Amino acid sequence: MLARRPLAAAATAMTAALLALTALSGCSSATAASIAGVAKSSAAHEEHVAVIGDSIESGLGLDPSEAWPALVAADHGWRLDNLSVPGAGFVAQGSDGHDFSAQVDAAIAARPDLVLIGASDNDLGTDPAELSAAIHSTVDRLASALPDARIAGFNALSGQAGDDELAGGDDALRQAVIAAGGTWLDLGQPYRGKAGLVQDDDEHPTLPGQQAIAAVVADKLNL
């Protein structure tokens, strides 16, 4: 009997080792399954983004898929509602006969995770007090109707208007967005006056110009 004890002990040790290996394998499989589940869940969530803007955001002169909101959406997996209309502003009426209020209605109905809203050079020439009131009213309505959404405002993008001309609208929107708890994005003027980035009308960006805007937006949003 004494001679057989080492063999029995070895068998017992081997059995224990096999049981431990099986348990470890099961644990690893469970962990891998858990990680895969989290990854699948994360991948399944697309950030829903609505953009309120004018002809720069709508991509006038280009295919809509070449406008900077669509470019950022394609690169970063957004589910996009680009509501932008050429000619529109907070006061100015666009090609659809409406100012930004119509786009705001559509954004509220869409219930996005993030709303991007820009100042517009279409509002140049509007009484400053009237423009400021319209901007604050618009942003307040968005914030009240979409309490769970993030709001990010950005400066007017223009190929022709100067920074001094745009400052009034930009400042009013920045103040309104920050007061509503949102984020301000200073995009600068990524395409203005740059060869190859502006269409022949000297106002609207070419595809490379839209790509330049998209790169700045992605950087400012930390995408």
Secondary structure, DSSP 8 states (H G I E B T S, - for coil): -GGGHHHHHHHHHHHHHHHHHHHHHHHHHHHHHHHHHHHHHHHH---EEEEE--HHHHTTTS-GGGSHHHHHHHHHT-EEEE---TT--SSS--TTS--HHHHHHHHHHH--SEEEEE--GGGTTS-HHHHHHHHHHHHHHHHHH-TTSEEEEE----SSS-HHHHHHHHHHHHHHHHHTT-EEE----SSTT-TTTB-TTSSSB-HHHHHHHHHHHHHHTT-
